[in-house]
Amino acid sequence: MSRTSPVVLRAPNLGSPARALPPTRQPVRVAVVQEGWHGDAAVQEEAIAAGVRLAAGEGARLICTQELTLSPYFAITSDDGAEAEAIPDGRSSRFAIALATETGAYVLASLFEVSTEGGLGYDTAIVASPEGKVVVRTRKVHIPGGSGYHEDHYFQPGRAPDGSDILELEQGRFGFPTCYDQWFPELARLYSLQGAEVIVYPSAIGSEPEHPDFDTEAQWESVIVANGIMNGTFMIAVNRIGTEGPVTFYGSSFI
């Protein structure tokens, strides 16, 4: 009875599949400015502007602010009477453009955008360039509703990203969904497939007024990190902080 020897196939020495390739681009510095609502529009602008200037002075190329940057989180009630803004002529757009022009950095701001078709507006993230233009505009796709988060009374869903929503810098490509979008992995995958290397979530997430013992902070961070792992992207979350009405926002922004 003959015995067959095992056949061993040897692959060429390619090294570890997890090996690091030499960099082809320069590093980029990104910053987040985490603030609460200061109770006054002028004070709010001053606080956000101070954070942006500080970050720019440390070399940040992109500076990100929280959801509804210059506003209180009015969606804690369903009938706040908040006024929507135009882009690029509204207050938030002018604010971001002025800071981007002054500092030479790209500045992300979030706002309640008026709909030109009437009806509900949009929860919109914009990026202003150092040249004084709004170069990215993305509208929140998934709109929550419920106690403390009555966004469905103010915002209609935006469209899914189509590739025009990407900020392309020499050092990387950035996508900008908003807050509640983080719970839907399909959207992060879309951004990744369209070339985003960094995904940024301006956010307003905190306690649940009807369920005060239900703390979602750990899940919030975990799901964003998981989306990054699955899609091979860096992740940034910039959240509000402080208490507004029945909601205490987590803060805990991270890169």
Helices and strands as residue ranges (DSSP letters): E 30-33, H 41-57, E 62-65, G 74-76, H 91-103, E 106-113, E 122-128, E 134-139, G 151-153, E 167-169, E 172-175, G 179-183, H 185-193, E 198-203, H 217-231, E 234-239, E 241-244, E 247-250
